[in-house]
């Protein structure tokens, strides 16, 4: 995605799927970008978004584990 048509500061992720898509597509953009300044800035932003996604994934894993435990108890 080009800098001109995508304002990264206004990205609103409402679900874990939205965060996964954001991280995925911004990673693809990072690989294609030629400008090292833009790559460095995006890499920092991508690290932050990936950390947020990791926390969301951990919460999903916790819920899944709890659900499996309650299913096994039944």
Buried (B, 14 or more C-beta within 10 A) or exposed (E): EEEEEEEBEEEEBEEBEBBBEBBEEBBEBBEEBEEEEBBEBBEEBBEEBBEBBEEBEEEEEEEEEEEEEEEEEE
